[in-house]
Amino acid sequence: MFYRSSDILITSTHVVVMYPEAQRFPLDEMEAPYIVRHGRGAGFRTGHEIRARFGSTDVRIFYTTDRATFGAVRRALIRALEYRSDPLPI
């Protein structure tokens, strides 16, 4: 397990998004993950979002306005994807 919170679970095989309902996405099917930053204005904090394609569907993997949490989730997803492409020998 690379990351776990009440919002998201990242393992070596899946990303599980808990909100609005639990959805499980296999890392093997994830294509082109990318980051979207939502601007600040009118009293709103800057939001950070991770999205990816699964087949023909664009999916929001994670969203937060907390920079530290976003960084931790981003690093966990990077580690999980690296692990899937080149597993470490045991």
MARBALUM-596872 format. One record per residue: residue in three letters; x, y, z of N, C-alpha, C in turn. Coordinates in steps of 0.02 Angstrom, whole numbers. Layout:
+-----+--------+--------+--------+--------+--------+--------+--------+--------+--------+
! res !   n.xx !   n.yy !   n.zz !  ca.xx !  ca.yy !  ca.zz !   c.xx !   c.yy !   c.zz !
+-----+--------+--------+--------+--------+--------+--------+--------+--------+--------+
! ALA !      X !      Y !      Z !      X !      Y !      Z !      X !      Y !      Z !
...
+-----+--------+--------+--------+--------+--------+--------+--------+--------+--------+
END
This chain:
+-----+--------+--------+--------+--------+--------+--------+--------+--------+--------+
! res !   n.xx !   n.yy !   n.zz !  ca.xx !  ca.yy !  ca.zz !   c.xx !   c.yy !   c.zz !
+-----+--------+--------+--------+--------+--------+--------+--------+--------+--------+
! MET !     42 !    -59 !      0 !      0 !      0 !      0 !     45 !     62 !      0 !
! PHE !     29 !    108 !    -44 !     68 !    169 !    -51 !     37 !    229 !    -16 !
! TYR !    -31 !    230 !    -12 !    -64 !    286 !     22 !   -134 !    263 !     42 !
! ARG !   -156 !    286 !    101 !   -223 !    270 !    123 !   -251 !    329 !    163 !
! SER !   -312 !    349 !    146 !   -348 !    400 !    184 !   -422 !    384 !    176 !
! SER !   -464 !    427 !    203 !   -536 !    416 !    196 !   -560 !    432 !    126 !
! ASP !   -517 !    465 !     86 !   -536 !    486 !     18 !   -510 !    440 !    -37 !
! ILE !   -451 !    409 !    -26 !   -417 !    372 !    -79 !   -372 !    319 !    -50 !
! LEU !   -366 !    264 !    -87 !   -320 !    210 !    -70 !   -279 !    196 !   -133 !
! ILE !   -212 !    195 !   -125 !   -168 !    181 !   -182 !   -127 !    120 !   -164 !
! THR !   -134 !     67 !   -204 !    -95 !      6 !   -193 !    -52 !     -7 !   -255 !
! SER !    -16 !    -62 !   -255 !     25 !    -79 !   -313 !    -16 !   -102 !   -373 !
! THR !    -80 !   -114 !   -363 !   -122 !   -138 !   -419 !   -181 !    -93 !   -435 !
! HIS !   -205 !    -53 !   -386 !   -266 !    -15 !   -396 !   -263 !     54 !   -362 !
! VAL !   -306 !     97 !   -387 !   -323 !    159 !   -353 !   -398 !    152 !   -336 !
! VAL !   -414 !    161 !   -272 !   -484 !    159 !   -251 !   -504 !    229 !   -228 !
! VAL !   -553 !    257 !   -263 !   -578 !    323 !   -247 !   -642 !    313 !   -206 !
! MET !   -645 !    344 !   -147 !   -700 !    332 !   -101 !   -760 !    378 !   -110 !
! TYR !   -750 !    436 !   -143 !   -803 !    485 !   -147 !   -821 !    500 !   -220 !
! PRO !   -882 !    507 !   -239 !   -943 !    505 !   -200 !   -965 !    434 !   -182 !
! GLU !   -940 !    384 !   -219 !   -951 !    314 !   -202 !   -886 !    277 !   -219 !
! ALA !   -874 !    222 !   -185 !   -812 !    185 !   -196 !   -807 !    159 !   -268 !
! GLN !   -751 !    175 !   -300 !   -737 !    152 !   -368 !   -666 !    127 !   -370 !
! ARG !   -654 !     71 !   -401 !   -588 !     41 !   -404 !   -562 !     43 !   -476 !
! PHE !   -501 !     70 !   -484 !   -471 !     77 !   -550 !   -405 !     40 !   -552 !
! PRO !   -397 !     -7 !   -598 !   -333 !    -44 !   -603 !   -278 !      1 !   -632 !
! LEU !   -220 !     -1 !   -600 !   -163 !     39 !   -624 !   -141 !     17 !   -694 !
! ASP !   -149 !    -47 !   -710 !   -130 !    -72 !   -776 !   -170 !    -38 !   -832 !
! GLU !   -229 !    -13 !   -815 !   -273 !     19 !   -866 !   -269 !     95 !   -865 !
! MET !   -230 !    123 !   -819 !   -224 !    195 !   -814 !   -181 !    222 !   -871 !
! GLU !   -207 !    272 !   -905 !   -170 !    304 !   -960 !   -163 !    379 !   -946 !
! ALA !   -104 !    404 !   -956 !    -90 !    476 !   -956 !   -119 !    513 !   -896 !
! PRO !    -98 !    497 !   -835 !   -120 !    538 !   -779 !    -94 !    609 !   -786 !
! TYR !   -134 !    657 !   -764 !   -113 !    727 !   -769 !   -141 !    768 !   -712 !
! ILE !   -113 !    826 !   -701 !   -132 !    870 !   -647 !   -170 !    931 !   -674 !
! VAL !   -223 !    950 !   -638 !   -260 !   1010 !   -655 !   -258 !   1054 !   -592 !
! ARG !   -238 !   1116 !   -601 !   -238 !   1164 !   -545 !   -295 !   1213 !   -557 !
! HIS !   -336 !   1222 !   -506 !   -392 !   1268 !   -510 !   -372 !   1333 !   -477 !
! GLY !   -381 !   1388 !   -512 !   -358 !   1453 !   -489 !   -392 !   1479 !   -426 !
! ARG !   -358 !   1526 !   -397 !   -383 !   1559 !   -337 !   -424 !   1620 !   -358 !
! GLY !   -476 !   1633 !   -320 !   -515 !   1692 !   -334 !   -580 !   1692 !   -295 !
! ALA !   -607 !   1751 !   -283 !   -671 !   1759 !   -250 !   -675 !   1720 !   -184 !
! GLY !   -619 !   1720 !   -146 !   -619 !   1687 !    -81 !   -607 !   1613 !    -82 !
! PHE !   -595 !   1584 !   -141 !   -583 !   1512 !   -145 !   -509 !   1497 !   -143 !
! ARG !   -491 !   1442 !   -112 !   -421 !   1420 !   -110 !   -405 !   1383 !   -175 !
! THR !   -341 !   1383 !   -193 !   -319 !   1347 !   -252 !   -330 !   1273 !   -243 !
! GLY !   -361 !   1242 !   -293 !   -373 !   1170 !   -290 !   -324 !   1133 !   -335 !
! HIS !   -308 !   1071 !   -316 !   -263 !   1029 !   -353 !   -300 !    963 !   -367 !
! GLU !   -296 !    941 !   -429 !   -333 !    882 !   -450 !   -288 !    836 !   -490 !
! ILE !   -297 !    771 !   -481 !   -263 !    721 !   -522 !   -317 !    685 !   -562 !
! ARG !   -307 !    682 !   -627 !   -354 !    648 !   -672 !   -315 !    598 !   -714 !
! ALA !   -351 !    550 !   -743 !   -319 !    501 !   -787 !   -373 !    472 !   -833 !
! ARG !   -350 !    442 !   -887 !   -396 !    409 !   -933 !   -395 !    334 !   -919 !
! PHE !   -454 !    305 !   -920 !   -464 !    233 !   -916 !   -507 !    215 !   -976 !
! GLY !   -475 !    188 !  -1027 !   -511 !    176 !  -1089 !   -531 !    243 !  -1119 !
! SER !   -595 !    251 !  -1132 !   -620 !    314 !  -1161 !   -647 !    362 !  -1109 !
! THR !   -639 !    345 !  -1045 !   -667 !    386 !   -991 !   -613 !    425 !   -955 !
! ASP !   -625 !    490 !   -946 !   -581 !    533 !   -907 !   -607 !    533 !   -835 !
! VAL !   -563 !    517 !   -787 !   -584 !    507 !   -718 !   -546 !    553 !   -671 !
! ARG !   -583 !    584 !   -624 !   -550 !    622 !   -571 !   -529 !    571 !   -518 !
! ILE !   -463 !    567 !   -508 !   -435 !    521 !   -459 !   -436 !    553 !   -390 !
! PHE !   -418 !    617 !   -387 !   -411 !    649 !   -322 !   -416 !    725 !   -330 !
! TYR !   -445 !    758 !   -279 !   -450 !    831 !   -277 !   -442 !    854 !   -205 !
! THR !   -404 !    907 !   -196 !   -397 !    938 !   -130 !   -374 !   1010 !   -138 !
! THR !   -385 !   1048 !    -85 !   -357 !   1116 !    -82 !   -296 !   1117 !    -36 !
! ASP !   -279 !   1061 !     -7 !   -222 !   1056 !     38 !   -160 !   1034 !     -1 !
! ARG !   -110 !   1078 !     -5 !    -49 !   1064 !    -45 !    -11 !   1004 !    -19 !
! ALA !     -4 !    998 !     46 !     34 !    942 !     75 !      1 !    875 !     59 !
! THR !    -64 !    872 !     67 !   -100 !    810 !     51 !    -95 !    794 !    -23 !
! PHE !   -102 !    845 !    -65 !    -96 !    834 !   -137 !    -27 !    806 !   -154 !
! GLY !     25 !    835 !   -124 !     93 !    811 !   -137 !    102 !    739 !   -116 !
! ALA !     74 !    720 !    -59 !     81 !    651 !    -35 !     45 !    602 !    -81 !
! VAL !    -15 !    620 !   -104 !    -52 !    576 !   -149 !    -17 !    572 !   -216 !
! ARG !      7 !    627 !   -241 !     44 !    628 !   -305 !    106 !    583 !   -302 !
! ARG !    146 !    589 !   -248 !    205 !    547 !   -241 !    187 !    473 !   -235 !
! ALA !    133 !    458 !   -199 !    111 !    389 !   -192 !     90 !    359 !   -259 !
! LEU !     55 !    398 !   -299 !     35 !    374 !   -365 !     95 !    364 !   -410 !
! ILE !    143 !    408 !   -408 !    205 !    400 !   -447 !    241 !    336 !   -426 !
! ARG !    248 !    326 !   -361 !    281 !    265 !   -337 !    244 !    202 !   -358 !
! ALA !    178 !    203 !   -354 !    138 !    145 !   -373 !    146 !    130 !   -448 !
! LEU !    146 !    182 !   -489 !    154 !    172 !   -561 !    225 !    147 !   -578 !
! GLU !    275 !    173 !   -543 !    343 !    149 !   -553 !    349 !     76 !   -532 !
! TYR !    319 !     58 !   -478 !    320 !    -11 !   -454 !    287 !    -58 !   -504 !
! ARG !    232 !    -37 !   -533 !    197 !    -79 !   -582 !    238 !    -90 !   -645 !
! SER !    277 !    -41 !   -665 !    315 !    -47 !   -728 !    382 !    -82 !   -717 !
! ASP !    409 !    -79 !   -656 !    474 !   -110 !   -644 !    478 !   -134 !   -571 !
! PRO !    445 !   -190 !   -555 !    443 !   -212 !   -486 !    512 !   -226 !   -458 !
! LEU !    521 !   -210 !   -395 !    585 !   -224 !   -362 !    591 !   -298 !   -346 !
! PRO !    651 !   -327 !   -353 !    658 !   -397 !   -335 !    653 !   -407 !   -260 !
! ILE !    626 !   -462 !   -240 !    617 !   -476 !   -168 !    676 !   -517 !   -144 !
+-----+--------+--------+--------+--------+--------+--------+--------+--------+--------+
END
